[in-house]
Amino acid sequence: MPESFFVLSKDNLELAIDEITAISKMYDKFSKIKTISNLVIVQSKTNWNDISNRASFVKVSGQVLRKMSGLFLDEDHFEILKKAETFVCRIINISSNQFNIPELENSMGDMISKFSHAKVKLENPDITVYLIFTNEENFFGFSKRVNEKSRPKKIKNYPHELDWKLTRVMINLIGIKQGETVCDPFCGTGTTLLEAESMGINAIGLDFDKKMYEIAKENLKVNSYKSKIINSDFQELVKISGKFDGIVTDLPYGKSSKTSEKPEEILKRFISIMPKRKKIAIMYKKELGDNLKLKGLKKYDIYRHKSLTRTILIK
Ligand SMILES: C[S@@+](CC[C@H](N)C(=O)[O-])C[C@H]1O[C@@H](n2cnc3c(N)ncnc32)[C@H](O)[C@@H]1O
């Protein structure tokens, strides 16, 4: 079974590892996942790029060609460069050994040039060849050039909006698939709707504040997105629960946005009406949930600054 590698950003590492695991299992439930520090190796039928495309916290990814005990490269390693015109070598060292990385990258480049007609190109080459050193084993892999997907546009912002990576990670953690529908009952500027549609997922948003409803509508329109937005209290989701597969939302914090009642009351009321058999990822200000004994499959605390730690709860 093909193996892929993912080097993750070390911010929110647990979240990043769980995200790759959830995406891999969503595409292929028999995927096997191994983690070495911020490196995740996935054995799965799914192409590395499909997993990487959905993820929020991947720095570098590609396909593993071989595991190696030492640094012995031969002609077989460079089959992948047969049709390439340009390449670059990159060393990723997460072992405790010290290497002179630029020197190693240069000598690998020289070595490859002897086996292949491809020329070194530092920026945007056809193929990037990776040597990954860990304390357990070393990996030889590559990635092909992929055109960066364009991000959804947002013409209207608001101070309370959630950044797209945390929004996307919540969608991924509950494994909403392309063609399914996600609901955000506190949609604000529409970040969840924009992320979902950019991933081929349908979305429905609710917001009781007319101003936020208008902002979200404009943000969808500029992308020609078709998500539905309803200007109403979140309670409306009970009536439309047959129309979505999961909920991803960021509840009010009590600053910057209008609220119908105190944020802790909103959280309590939301928990009391949360649909039972849906995939759910909610985010709230940590201290609001401290006395609520919220049960879920997993909780992540995300420190932002000294007066804001957010919790993501997955159900
Ligand atoms: C933290 S913001 C959501 C931000 C959103 N994730 C974004 O990126 O723009 C919370 C939103 O909840 C909305 N809200 C407050 N009380 C509500 C209620 N009772 N029903 C529906 N929406 C409500 C606010 O208008 C606000 O837009």
The ligand as an ORCA input file, in Angstrom:
! r2SCAN-3c Opt
* xyz 0 1
  C     -18.052     34.191     17.374
  S     -19.178     34.770     16.178
  C     -19.014     33.624     14.850
  C     -17.872     33.998     13.975
  C     -17.795     33.168     12.714
  N     -17.239     31.865     12.963
  C     -16.926     33.914     11.676
  O     -15.834     33.421     11.335
  O     -17.318     35.009     11.263
  C     -20.729     34.355     16.845
  C     -21.928     34.750     16.003
  O     -23.106     34.305     16.699
  C     -24.167     35.191     16.383
  N     -25.227     34.991     17.389
  C     -25.298     35.457     18.664
  N     -26.432     35.006     19.274
  C     -27.075     34.232     18.352
  C     -28.277     33.473     18.383
  N     -29.057     33.435     19.462
  N     -28.627     32.772     17.274
  C     -27.857     32.833     16.149
  N     -26.713     33.551     16.066
  C     -26.320     34.234     17.157
  C     -23.497     36.564     16.392
  O     -24.249     37.483     15.628
  C     -22.116     36.241     15.796
  O     -22.109     36.527     14.414
*
